[in-house]
Amino acid sequence: MEPMTALDREKMIAHQCGRVALAAKGEIGRRARPMGLSGPEALLLAIVSIHGSSTLAELARLLKHAHPSVLRHIDVLERRGYIERTPHPTDRRVKVVSLTSEGEKVAPEIREIIRKVNKLATKGLDAATVELLLRLLQRVAANLGVEQEGSHAAQD
C-alpha cells in the first residue's frame, strides 16, 4: 500500500470535517472569551438552553465528548451560577442539568455567537447551498452511524 499524500488527506471527509469543527469551536471560544467562557462551556450552555434539561449522558452525546470532559465543564458552569444539577425524577443515580436564571440571561448571547459563527462559516453560500450542505453532512453522519440530534439515548 502506498503512503498517504497531503492531497489524499485533503480529500478525506473526516479530515475536512475535523478542520471545520475545530475552526468553528475555536471561533465560538474566541467570541465567548469576553464573557469568561471557553468554547466548550459556551457550547454546553447553548445545548442546555436549546434542548432543555438533560442528563450528563445526553449532554456528552450531543457534544461528542467523553463524560469526564463534560463533567468538568458542568462543574465550571455550576460554580459560575449558570447551571444546576438536580436529582433525576425516576433514577436517583442520575442528575439532571438545567439552566439557572443566570444561565437563562446569558444563553441568548451564546446562541447569537453561534449564529454569527454559522453565518461566517457559510459566507458566500446561498440558502439552498447551505441546506444542501447540511443534508449532505447529515447523510454522511447517518452513514457512519451517528444518531439524529433530536433523538435521545434510550438508556442513560
C-alpha positions in Angstrom: 0.0 0.0 0.0 1.3 3.4 -0.9 1.8 6.1 1.8 -0.9 8.7 2.0 -0.1 12.0 0.4 -1.2 15.5 1.5 -3.6 15.6 -1.4 -5.1 12.3 -0.3 -5.6 13.7 3.2 -7.2 16.9 1.8 -9.8 14.7 0.1 -10.7 12.8 3.3 -14.1 13.7 4.6 -13.0 13.1 8.2 -10.1 15.4 7.7 -12.2 18.3 6.3 -15.0 17.8 8.8 -12.4 17.8 11.6 -10.9 21.0 10.3 -14.3 22.7 10.1 -15.3 21.5 13.6 -12.1 22.7 15.2 -12.2 26.1 13.4 -15.9 26.7 14.4 -15.4 25.6 18.0 -12.3 27.8 18.2 -14.2 30.8 16.8 -17.1 30.3 19.3 -14.5 30.1 22.1 -12.8 33.3 20.9 -16.1 35.2 20.8 -17.3 33.7 24.2 -14.0 34.6 26.0 -15.1 38.1 26.9 -18.0 36.5 28.8 -15.5 34.4 30.7 -16.5 31.2 28.9 -14.4 28.7 27.0 -15.7 27.3 23.7 -16.9 24.0 25.2 -18.6 25.8 28.1 -20.4 28.1 25.7 -21.5 25.1 23.6 -22.7 23.2 26.7 -24.7 26.2 27.8 -26.2 26.6 24.4 -27.1 22.9 24.2 -28.9 23.0 27.6 -30.7 26.2 26.5 -31.8 24.6 23.2 -32.5 21.0 24.3 -33.7 21.8 27.8 -32.8 19.9 31.0 -30.5 17.0 30.2 -28.6 14.2 31.8 -24.8 14.0 31.7 -25.0 11.1 29.2 -27.3 13.1 26.9 -25.0 16.2 27.0 -21.9 14.1 26.4 -23.6 12.5 23.3 -24.8 15.9 22.0 -21.3 17.5 22.5 -19.5 14.4 21.2 -17.2 14.5 24.3 -16.3 12.0 27.0 -18.3 12.1 30.2 -15.3 13.3 32.3 -14.7 16.3 30.0 -18.3 17.3 30.0 -18.4 16.9 33.8 -15.5 19.4 34.2 -17.4 21.9 32.1 -20.6 21.4 34.1 -18.6 21.9 37.3 -17.3 25.3 36.0 -20.7 26.4 34.8 -22.3 25.4 38.1 -19.7 27.3 40.1 -20.4 30.4 37.9 -24.2 30.0 38.6 -25.3 29.3 35.1 -26.5 25.7 35.5 -27.6 23.5 38.4 -27.8 19.7 38.9 -30.9 18.2 40.4 -31.9 14.6 41.1 -33.5 12.7 38.2 -37.2 12.1 38.8 -37.0 8.3 38.4 -33.3 7.4 38.8 -31.6 8.6 41.9 -28.2 7.7 40.4 -28.6 10.3 37.7 -28.5 14.1 37.9 -30.4 16.4 35.5 -28.6 19.6 34.3 -30.7 22.7 33.9 -30.1 26.4 33.3 -30.4 28.7 36.3 -32.0 32.2 36.0 -28.4 33.5 35.4 -27.9 30.9 32.7 -31.2 31.9 31.1 -29.9 35.5 31.0 -26.6 34.6 29.1 -28.0 31.9 26.9 -29.4 34.3 24.2 -26.0 35.9 23.8 -24.3 32.5 23.4 -26.9 31.4 20.8 -26.2 34.7 19.0 -22.5 34.0 19.0 -23.2 30.6 17.5 -25.5 32.1 14.8 -22.8 34.6 13.9 -20.1 31.9 13.6 -22.5 29.8 11.4 -23.1 32.9 9.2 -19.3 33.4 9.0 -18.8 29.8 8.1 -21.4 29.9 5.3 -20.3 33.3 3.9 -20.7 33.3 0.1 -23.1 30.4 0.1 -26.8 30.9 -0.8 -29.5 29.4 1.4 -30.1 26.5 -0.9 -26.5 25.5 -0.9 -26.4 25.7 2.9 -29.4 23.5 3.1 -27.8 21.0 0.7 -24.6 21.1 2.7 -26.5 20.3 5.9 -28.5 17.5 4.3 -25.3 16.0 2.9 -23.4 16.2 6.2 -26.4 14.6 8.0 -26.4 11.8 5.4 -22.6 11.3 5.9 -23.1 11.2 9.7 -26.0 8.7 9.3 -23.9 6.5 7.1 -21.3 6.4 9.9 -23.9 5.5 12.5 -24.5 8.9 14.1 -28.0 9.5 15.5 -30.0 12.5 14.6 -29.6 15.3 17.1 -33.2 15.3 18.2 -33.2 11.6 19.2 -32.3 10.8 22.8 -30.5 7.8 24.1 -32.8 5.2 25.5 -30.6 4.5 28.5 -28.5 6.9 30.5 
